[in-house]
Amino acid sequence: MNHITLDFAGIKTLWELHEYFKTVFHLPDHYGRNMDALWDCLYYSFEFPTTITLKNVSAIPAEMQETVEVMLELFDDLQREDEKVTVIVDRN
């Protein structure tokens, strides 16, 4: 089983958020740096059972709250659509 931890401490801008996704998920250079592009890259891309833990979501600046809501919905949808993916949101 694969484990991926996304720690959002230190993320201050939308650009930083998408660069972080690009790095952690090894996304291609043509990654569009938006939630639709993230979905396209992640949807059914996991070959093995994978747990994705989201940490320090509350550390993302308040002005990015709409993006955070869309992101959480995306990971919830990913978990629902791909039986190999489990998402844990660490609320601490």
N, CA, C and O atoms as CSV, one atom per row, in Angstrom:
chain,resi,resn,atom,element,x,y,z
A,1,MET,N,N,0.837,-1.182,0.000
A,1,MET,CA,C,0.000,0.000,0.000
A,1,MET,C,C,0.877,1.239,0.000
A,1,MET,O,O,1.883,1.303,0.707
A,2,ASN,N,N,0.492,2.208,-0.789
A,2,ASN,CA,C,1.205,3.491,-0.862
A,2,ASN,C,C,0.578,4.488,0.107
A,2,ASN,O,O,-0.631,4.470,0.340
A,3,HIS,N,N,1.410,5.349,0.664
A,3,HIS,CA,C,0.953,6.422,1.549
A,3,HIS,C,C,1.509,7.735,1.021
A,3,HIS,O,O,2.709,7.862,0.775
A,4,ILE,N,N,0.630,8.700,0.852
A,4,ILE,CA,C,1.031,10.036,0.419
A,4,ILE,C,C,0.504,11.008,1.461
A,4,ILE,O,O,-0.687,11.003,1.772
A,5,THR,N,N,1.378,11.834,1.998
A,5,THR,CA,C,0.960,12.856,2.947
A,5,THR,C,C,1.118,14.217,2.291
A,5,THR,O,O,2.196,14.578,1.818
A,6,LEU,N,N,0.035,14.955,2.274
A,6,LEU,CA,C,0.056,16.333,1.791
A,6,LEU,C,C,0.000,17.237,3.015
A,6,LEU,O,O,-1.011,17.272,3.716
A,7,ASP,N,N,1.069,17.959,3.273
A,7,ASP,CA,C,1.139,18.864,4.418
A,7,ASP,C,C,1.086,20.290,3.878
A,7,ASP,O,O,2.026,20.761,3.237
A,8,PHE,N,N,-0.016,20.958,4.146
A,8,PHE,CA,C,-0.257,22.274,3.564
A,8,PHE,C,C,0.320,23.426,4.391
A,8,PHE,O,O,0.107,24.590,4.052
A,9,ALA,N,N,1.039,23.122,5.458
A,9,ALA,CA,C,1.698,24.180,6.235
A,9,ALA,C,C,2.667,24.904,5.307
A,9,ALA,O,O,3.460,24.271,4.611
A,10,GLY,N,N,2.601,26.201,5.302
A,10,GLY,CA,C,3.509,26.984,4.472
A,10,GLY,C,C,2.946,27.360,3.106
A,10,GLY,O,O,3.526,28.195,2.412
A,11,ILE,N,N,1.836,26.766,2.712
A,11,ILE,CA,C,1.210,27.137,1.434
A,11,ILE,C,C,0.517,28.481,1.616
A,11,ILE,O,O,-0.349,28.629,2.478
A,12,LYS,N,N,0.900,29.452,0.806
A,12,LYS,CA,C,0.335,30.802,0.947
A,12,LYS,C,C,-0.424,31.281,-0.286
A,12,LYS,O,O,-1.231,32.206,-0.192
A,13,THR,N,N,-0.177,30.666,-1.437
A,13,THR,CA,C,-0.815,31.134,-2.668
A,13,THR,C,C,-1.347,29.945,-3.467
A,13,THR,O,O,-0.953,28.799,-3.246
A,14,LEU,N,N,-2.225,30.239,-4.373
A,14,LEU,CA,C,-2.774,29.222,-5.264
A,14,LEU,C,C,-1.660,28.599,-6.106
A,14,LEU,O,O,-1.650,27.389,-6.330
A,15,TRP,N,N,-0.727,29.424,-6.568
A,15,TRP,CA,C,0.410,28.924,-7.351
A,15,TRP,C,C,1.219,27.909,-6.539
A,15,TRP,O,O,1.552,26.833,-7.037
A,16,GLU,N,N,1.534,28.256,-5.287
A,16,GLU,CA,C,2.273,27.338,-4.430
A,16,GLU,C,C,1.520,26.028,-4.223
A,16,GLU,O,O,2.125,24.956,-4.219
A,17,LEU,N,N,0.206,26.111,-4.052
A,17,LEU,CA,C,-0.612,24.920,-3.860
A,17,LEU,C,C,-0.484,23.982,-5.058
A,17,LEU,O,O,-0.256,22.783,-4.894
A,18,HIS,N,N,-0.629,24.528,-6.250
A,18,HIS,CA,C,-0.578,23.678,-7.444
A,18,HIS,C,C,0.841,23.196,-7.754
A,18,HIS,O,O,1.015,22.100,-8.286
A,19,GLU,N,N,1.842,23.990,-7.433
A,19,GLU,CA,C,3.222,23.521,-7.583
A,19,GLU,C,C,3.489,22.361,-6.610
A,19,GLU,O,O,4.206,21.416,-6.937
A,20,TYR,N,N,2.910,22.451,-5.430
A,20,TYR,CA,C,3.042,21.383,-4.440
A,20,TYR,C,C,2.389,20.100,-4.964
A,20,TYR,O,O,2.980,19.023,-4.881
A,21,PHE,N,N,1.172,20.214,-5.503
A,21,PHE,CA,C,0.514,19.042,-6.099
A,21,PHE,C,C,1.371,18.459,-7.216
A,21,PHE,O,O,1.535,17.243,-7.314
A,22,LYS,N,N,1.912,19.328,-8.050
A,22,LYS,CA,C,2.730,18.878,-9.184
A,22,LYS,C,C,3.935,18.083,-8.695
A,22,LYS,O,O,4.292,17.061,-9.281
A,23,THR,N,N,4.553,18.551,-7.632
A,23,THR,CA,C,5.728,17.876,-7.080
A,23,THR,C,C,5.354,16.547,-6.413
A,23,THR,O,O,5.939,15.506,-6.714
A,24,VAL,N,N,4.384,16.594,-5.515
A,24,VAL,CA,C,4.031,15.406,-4.739
A,24,VAL,C,C,3.485,14.286,-5.618
A,24,VAL,O,O,3.838,13.121,-5.433
A,25,PHE,N,N,2.626,14.637,-6.573
A,25,PHE,CA,C,2.001,13.619,-7.412
A,25,PHE,C,C,2.772,13.367,-8.717
A,25,PHE,O,O,2.332,12.587,-9.561
A,26,HIS,N,N,3.916,14.026,-8.873
A,26,HIS,CA,C,4.741,13.851,-10.078
A,26,HIS,C,C,3.904,14.105,-11.342
A,26,HIS,O,O,3.880,13.293,-12.267
A,27,LEU,N,N,3.228,15.247,-11.348
A,27,LEU,CA,C,2.357,15.595,-12.467
A,27,LEU,C,C,3.188,16.068,-13.658
A,27,LEU,O,O,4.306,16.553,-13.483
A,28,PRO,N,N,2.650,15.929,-14.853
A,28,PRO,CA,C,3.408,16.298,-16.057
A,28,PRO,C,C,3.589,17.814,-16.172
A,28,PRO,O,O,2.878,18.591,-15.535
A,29,ASP,N,N,4.545,18.209,-16.988
A,29,ASP,CA,C,4.815,19.633,-17.192
A,29,ASP,C,C,3.596,20.382,-17.724
A,29,ASP,O,O,3.438,21.573,-17.456
A,30,HIS,N,N,2.737,19.697,-18.471
A,30,HIS,CA,C,1.563,20.368,-19.035
A,30,HIS,C,C,0.388,20.453,-18.050
A,30,HIS,O,O,-0.708,20.861,-18.432
A,31,TYR,N,N,0.615,20.066,-16.772
A,31,TYR,CA,C,-0.425,20.173,-15.736
A,31,TYR,C,C,-0.946,21.607,-15.710
A,31,TYR,O,O,-0.167,22.557,-15.631
A,32,GLY,N,N,-2.265,21.756,-15.776
A,32,GLY,CA,C,-2.893,23.071,-15.923
A,32,GLY,C,C,-2.997,23.920,-14.674
A,32,GLY,O,O,-3.495,25.043,-14.746
A,33,ARG,N,N,-2.547,23.427,-13.534
A,33,ARG,CA,C,-2.535,24.191,-12.280
A,33,ARG,C,C,-3.913,24.729,-11.905
A,33,ARG,O,O,-4.065,25.899,-11.553
A,34,ASN,N,N,-4.914,23.850,-11.988
A,34,ASN,CA,C,-6.251,24.155,-11.491
A,34,ASN,C,C,-6.879,22.840,-11.043
A,34,ASN,O,O,-6.348,21.768,-11.335
A,35,MET,N,N,-7.994,22.916,-10.343
A,35,MET,CA,C,-8.589,21.714,-9.764
A,35,MET,C,C,-9.115,20.751,-10.833
A,35,MET,O,O,-9.066,19.536,-10.643
A,36,ASP,N,N,-9.611,21.274,-11.939
A,36,ASP,CA,C,-10.057,20.389,-13.019
A,36,ASP,C,C,-8.879,19.596,-13.577
A,36,ASP,O,O,-9.005,18.399,-13.839
A,37,ALA,N,N,-7.749,20.250,-13.756
A,37,ALA,CA,C,-6.559,19.571,-14.263
A,37,ALA,C,C,-6.044,18.558,-13.232
A,37,ALA,O,O,-5.575,17.481,-13.601
A,38,LEU,N,N,-6.130,18.902,-11.946
A,38,LEU,CA,C,-5.709,17.962,-10.905
A,38,LEU,C,C,-6.582,16.714,-10.959
A,38,LEU,O,O,-6.073,15.595,-10.892
A,39,TRP,N,N,-7.884,16.900,-11.078
A,39,TRP,CA,C,-8.805,15.767,-11.185
A,39,TRP,C,C,-8.441,14.895,-12.388
A,39,TRP,O,O,-8.365,13.671,-12.280
A,40,ASP,N,N,-8.219,15.532,-13.519
A,40,ASP,CA,C,-7.877,14.784,-14.736
A,40,ASP,C,C,-6.607,13.954,-14.538
A,40,ASP,O,O,-6.509,12.839,-15.050
A,41,CYS,N,N,-5.640,14.492,-13.799
A,41,CYS,CA,C,-4.385,13.774,-13.582
A,41,CYS,C,C,-4.519,12.657,-12.554
A,41,CYS,O,O,-3.838,11.637,-12.663
A,42,LEU,N,N,-5.387,12.831,-11.559
A,42,LEU,CA,C,-5.477,11.856,-10.474
A,42,LEU,C,C,-6.548,10.791,-10.676
A,42,LEU,O,O,-6.430,9.685,-10.148
A,43,TYR,N,N,-7.584,11.111,-11.431
A,43,TYR,CA,C,-8.716,10.209,-11.596
A,43,TYR,C,C,-8.254,8.872,-12.171
A,43,TYR,O,O,-7.756,8.810,-13.295
A,44,TYR,N,N,-8.420,7.826,-11.407
A,44,TYR,CA,C,-8.018,6.462,-11.769
A,44,TYR,C,C,-6.548,6.346,-12.180
A,44,TYR,O,O,-6.205,5.548,-13.052
A,45,SER,N,N,-5.693,7.136,-11.557
A,45,SER,CA,C,-4.268,7.049,-11.881
A,45,SER,C,C,-3.491,6.206,-10.874
A,45,SER,O,O,-2.289,5.998,-11.039
A,46,PHE,N,N,-4.165,5.720,-9.835
A,46,PHE,CA,C,-3.479,4.959,-8.800
A,46,PHE,C,C,-3.530,3.479,-9.122
A,46,PHE,O,O,-4.599,2.874,-9.194
A,47,GLU,N,N,-2.356,2.915,-9.313
A,47,GLU,CA,C,-2.225,1.515,-9.687
A,47,GLU,C,C,-2.395,0.587,-8.483
A,47,GLU,O,O,-2.890,-0.532,-8.618
A,48,PHE,N,N,-1.981,1.062,-7.307
A,48,PHE,CA,C,-2.018,0.268,-6.091
A,48,PHE,C,C,-2.872,0.980,-5.046
A,48,PHE,O,O,-3.077,2.190,-5.144
A,49,PRO,N,N,-3.372,0.252,-4.047
A,49,PRO,CA,C,-4.100,0.920,-2.964
A,49,PRO,C,C,-3.241,2.043,-2.367
A,49,PRO,O,O,-2.063,1.857,-2.061
A,50,THR,N,N,-3.859,3.189,-2.216
A,50,THR,CA,C,-3.122,4.381,-1.782
A,50,THR,C,C,-3.932,5.139,-0.744
A,50,THR,O,O,-5.124,5.385,-0.930
A,51,THR,N,N,-3.283,5.505,0.341
A,51,THR,CA,C,-3.890,6.373,1.340
A,51,THR,C,C,-3.274,7.757,1.187
A,51,THR,O,O,-2.052,7.909,1.187
A,52,ILE,N,N,-4.129,8.757,1.057
A,52,ILE,CA,C,-3.690,10.147,0.951
A,52,ILE,C,C,-4.139,10.851,2.228
A,52,ILE,O,O,-5.332,10.916,2.526
A,53,THR,N,N,-3.175,11.375,2.974
A,53,THR,CA,C,-3.488,12.102,4.197
A,53,THR,C,C,-3.294,13.588,3.948
A,53,THR,O,O,-2.241,14.017,3.475
A,54,LEU,N,N,-4.312,14.365,4.268
A,54,LEU,CA,C,-4.260,15.824,4.128
A,54,LEU,C,C,-4.037,16.425,5.506
A,54,LEU,O,O,-4.887,16.301,6.387
A,55,LYS,N,N,-2.885,17.082,5.694
A,55,LYS,CA,C,-2.528,17.681,6.974
A,55,LYS,C,C,-2.476,19.201,6.853
A,55,LYS,O,O,-2.154,19.748,5.798
A,56,ASN,N,N,-2.797,19.859,7.944
A,56,ASN,CA,C,-2.696,21.317,8.060
A,56,ASN,C,C,-3.510,22.042,6.999
A,56,ASN,O,O,-3.085,23.075,6.481
A,57,VAL,N,N,-4.673,21.504,6.679
A,57,VAL,CA,C,-5.564,22.169,5.722
A,57,VAL,C,C,-5.954,23.550,6.260
A,57,VAL,O,O,-6.074,24.510,5.499
A,58,SER,N,N,-6.150,23.638,7.578
A,58,SER,CA,C,-6.540,24.922,8.177
A,58,SER,C,C,-5.428,25.963,8.109
A,58,SER,O,O,-5.679,27.140,8.368
A,59,ALA,N,N,-4.205,25.559,7.766
A,59,ALA,CA,C,-3.093,26.508,7.641
A,59,ALA,C,C,-3.131,27.276,6.324
A,59,ALA,O,O,-2.438,28.281,6.167
A,60,ILE,N,N,-3.935,26.806,5.384
A,60,ILE,CA,C,-4.068,27.512,4.106
A,60,ILE,C,C,-4.803,28.826,4.378
A,60,ILE,O,O,-5.812,28.825,5.082
A,61,PRO,N,N,-4.319,29.938,3.838
A,61,PRO,CA,C,-4.905,31.245,4.140
A,61,PRO,C,C,-6.415,31.313,3.874
A,61,PRO,O,O,-6.934,30.697,2.943
A,62,ALA,N,N,-7.089,32.081,4.722
A,62,ALA,CA,C,-8.547,32.217,4.644
A,62,ALA,C,C,-9.021,32.711,3.281
A,62,ALA,O,O,-10.105,32.339,2.831
A,63,GLU,N,N,-8.220,33.543,2.623
A,63,GLU,CA,C,-8.637,34.058,1.312
A,63,GLU,C,C,-8.654,32.962,0.241
A,63,GLU,O,O,-9.137,33.186,-0.869
A,64,MET,N,N,-8.133,31.791,0.568
A,64,MET,CA,C,-8.159,30.655,-0.356
A,64,MET,C,C,-9.233,29.638,0.040
A,64,MET,O,O,-9.214,28.499,-0.427
A,65,GLN,N,N,-10.168,30.049,0.898
A,65,GLN,CA,C,-11.170,29.133,1.435
A,65,GLN,C,C,-11.995,28.449,0.341
A,65,GLN,O,O,-12.288,27.258,0.446
A,66,GLU,N,N,-12.367,29.177,-0.690
A,66,GLU,CA,C,-13.134,28.571,-1.775
A,66,GLU,C,C,-12.326,27.461,-2.458
A,66,GLU,O,O,-12.865,26.403,-2.781
A,67,THR,N,N,-11.052,27.708,-2.669
A,67,THR,CA,C,-10.164,26.698,-3.260
A,67,THR,C,C,-10.064,25.486,-2.349
A,67,THR,O,O,-10.075,24.352,-2.829
A,68,VAL,N,N,-9.967,25.705,-1.050
A,68,VAL,CA,C,-9.878,24.611,-0.088
A,68,VAL,C,C,-11.133,23.743,-0.162
A,68,VAL,O,O,-11.039,22.516,-0.160
A,69,GLU,N,N,-12.298,24.371,-0.227
A,69,GLU,CA,C,-13.551,23.622,-0.308
A,69,GLU,C,C,-13.604,22.775,-1.572
A,69,GLU,O,O,-14.017,21.616,-1.528
A,70,VAL,N,N,-13.191,23.343,-2.691
A,70,VAL,CA,C,-13.159,22.602,-3.954
A,70,VAL,C,C,-12.151,21.459,-3.862
A,70,VAL,O,O,-12.421,20.354,-4.334
A,71,MET,N,N,-11.001,21.716,-3.261
A,71,MET,CA,C,-9.979,20.692,-3.107
A,71,MET,C,C,-10.486,19.527,-2.263
A,71,MET,O,O,-10.297,18.366,-2.628
A,72,LEU,N,N,-11.129,19.830,-1.136
A,72,LEU,CA,C,-11.652,18.769,-0.273
A,72,LEU,C,C,-12.724,17.960,-0.989
A,72,LEU,O,O,-12.789,16.740,-0.841
A,73,GLU,N,N,-13.553,18.631,-1.756
A,73,GLU,CA,C,-14.560,17.933,-2.547
A,73,GLU,C,C,-13.905,17.035,-3.597
A,73,GLU,O,O,-14.358,15.914,-3.830
A,74,LEU,N,N,-12.847,17.528,-4.223
A,74,LEU,CA,C,-12.122,16.743,-5.217
A,74,LEU,C,C,-11.571,15.459,-4.589
A,74,LEU,O,O,-11.729,14.380,-5.161
A,75,PHE,N,N,-10.933,15.559,-3.433
A,75,PHE,CA,C,-10.375,14.368,-2.796
A,75,PHE,C,C,-11.470,13.434,-2.304
A,75,PHE,O,O,-11.300,12.215,-2.324
A,76,ASP,N,N,-12.583,13.990,-1.866
A,76,ASP,CA,C,-13.724,13.156,-1.484
A,76,ASP,C,C,-14.254,12.402,-2.706
A,76,ASP,O,O,-14.534,11.206,-2.623
A,77,ASP,N,N,-14.389,13.090,-3.825
A,77,ASP,CA,C,-14.839,12.449,-5.064
A,77,ASP,C,C,-13.846,11.387,-5.524
A,77,ASP,O,O,-14.243,10.318,-5.986
A,78,LEU,N,N,-12.561,11.683,-5.396
A,78,LEU,CA,C,-11.531,10.734,-5.802
A,78,LEU,C,C,-11.666,9.437,-5.005
A,78,LEU,O,O,-11.595,8.342,-5.561
A,79,GLN,N,N,-11.859,9.580,-3.707
A,79,GLN,CA,C,-12.026,8.412,-2.840
A,79,GLN,C,C,-13.280,7.622,-3.209
A,79,GLN,O,O,-13.270,6.391,-3.202
A,80,ARG,N,N,-14.337,8.322,-3.526
A,80,ARG,CA,C,-15.604,7.677,-3.875
A,80,ARG,C,C,-15.521,6.963,-5.231
A,80,ARG,O,O,-16.101,5.891,-5.403
A,81,GLU,N,N,-14.810,7.550,-6.182
A,81,GLU,CA,C,-14.750,7.028,-7.548
A,81,GLU,C,C,-13.685,5.944,-7.759
A,81,GLU,O,O,-13.828,5.102,-8.646
A,82,ASP,N,N,-12.629,5.962,-6.955
A,82,ASP,CA,C,-11.527,5.013,-7.145
A,82,ASP,C,C,-11.378,4.186,-5.872
A,82,ASP,O,O,-10.915,4.684,-4.846
A,83,GLU,N,N,-11.773,2.926,-5.951
A,83,GLU,CA,C,-11.760,2.067,-4.768
A,83,GLU,C,C,-10.358,1.825,-4.217
A,83,GLU,O,O,-10.218,1.312,-3.107
A,84,LYS,N,N,-9.338,2.177,-4.955
A,84,LYS,CA,C,-7.963,2.006,-4.478
A,84,LYS,C,C,-7.490,3.182,-3.621
A,84,LYS,O,O,-6.412,3.127,-3.031
A,85,VAL,N,N,-8.288,4.232,-3.554
A,85,VAL,CA,C,-7.865,5.451,-2.855
A,85,VAL,C,C,-8.659,5.642,-1.568
A,85,VAL,O,O,-9.886,5.546,-1.550
A,86,THR,N,N,-7.923,5.915,-0.492
A,86,THR,CA,C,-8.510,6.306,0.795
A,86,THR,C,C,-7.934,7.665,1.129
A,86,THR,O,O,-6.723,7.874,1.047
A,87,VAL,N,N,-8.807,8.594,1.506
A,87,VAL,CA,C,-8.358,9.946,1.868
A,87,VAL,C,C,-8.676,10.177,3.342
A,87,VAL,O,O,-9.792,9.934,3.801
A,88,ILE,N,N,-7.674,10.649,4.066
A,88,ILE,CA,C,-7.830,10.997,5.476
A,88,ILE,C,C,-7.527,12.475,5.624
A,88,ILE,O,O,-6.472,12.947,5.199
A,89,VAL,N,N,-8.461,13.209,6.232
A,89,VAL,CA,C,-8.222,14.626,6.512
A,89,VAL,C,C,-7.876,14.708,7.990
A,89,VAL,O,O,-8.721,14.474,8.855
A,90,ASP,N,N,-6.625,15.042,8.265
A,90,ASP,CA,C,-6.133,15.181,9.626
A,90,ASP,C,C,-6.554,16.546,10.144
A,90,ASP,O,O,-6.001,17.566,9.733
A,91,ARG,N,N,-7.518,16.569,11.033
A,91,ARG,CA,C,-8.090,17.832,11.533
A,91,ARG,C,C,-7.285,18.437,12.678
A,91,ARG,O,O,-7.675,19.484,13.195
A,92,ASN,N,N,-6.187,17.827,13.094
A,92,ASN,CA,C,-5.374,18.366,14.211
A,92,ASN,C,C,-4.524,19.515,13.761
A,92,ASN,O,O,-3.783,20.085,14.561
